[in-house]
Amino acid sequence: MADDQNDAERTEDPTQKRLDEALERGDVVKSQEVSTWFVIGGGAVMLAAFSGTMGGGITTTFRGFIANSYQIPIDGRGIIALAARIEREVLAAMALPLAVLVFAALAGTLIQHRLVWSLESLKPKFSKISPLAGLKRMFSAQSLANFAKGLVKLVVVGSVMLALLWPQRYRLEGLVQTDILGTLMITRSLSLDVLTAVVAILFLVAAADYLFQYRQWFERQKMSIREMKEEFKQTEGDPLVKGKIRQLRQARMRKRIIAGVPKASVVITNPTHFAVALQYERGMEAPICVAKGIDALALKIREVAAEHAIPVVENPPLARALHAAVEIDETIPPEHYKAVAEVIGYVMKLRRAVRRARP
């Protein structure tokens, strides 16, 4: 009941992290029909391409044995040597066809998923020996699908083989009167016809089974809302913690900005939404932004500037442009040199006028 309830809660598509974890523990899309199709297809290729060469090599070997049978020692050592030679000759003749079959078997796996090295499937699990779990597997959708596949293959493949071989029944009856070479040629031709038809049919079965297996696998990987939240916390961090860190960073940045205002030569404002504090001294190539802010922070910059008797100049277009174009501790862009120079020139004239007015 708990498993059914958990399955019902899993309504969300899996994340990439979930899919990667499934791959690491060996839970991959695996269709036995696809592997079978590749092996049977490899067998058909082997029969079409190598049967003549393989048969010719083995025939030549055994003809030599028969022709020189009187020279073969029949003692224990001679028999062992003969068996070893026959084994080498047969393996040499079958090496390439067997390599094709091995390659086909590997291709049937690699085309579905990359190689996976996992010991997860070797770990003992109670569900593997549980009678109740065994009954559930017997009547699961997977078992019903396997049963349906078996029936389809049995009926369809059997029907195709019957359709191909029934017209040849009289020819097959005559094989008892045909020499060995003729029998082999007819058998090879009929086998290729049957294998070609079987490969074509099993291709459709394998494609349908792969889609079914993929859907079953994808459904197993689905996640509940709670699982997605837990994964988000693991990968992105707890939102509460992230919010606290963001607040700390903002507070640190605010302190840094406020600390830079007393070094400013002038503060250019919007007048209330933007504030940019610039520092300029003789010898500098260009003014430097020592502080900037919007809304509440802009108001605070103006307050600090007033406390330190730093001139505040209202120039909305220039304030907005500088706030967007320059970062703290950077020089202003060249396109703003003229406008800023006019502001700083105005501030310097104002300071000189204040000095003259003092007694």
Order of alpha helices (4+ residues) and beta strands (2+ residues): alpha-alpha-alpha-alpha-alpha-alpha-alpha-alpha-alpha-alpha-beta-beta-beta-alpha-beta-alpha-alpha
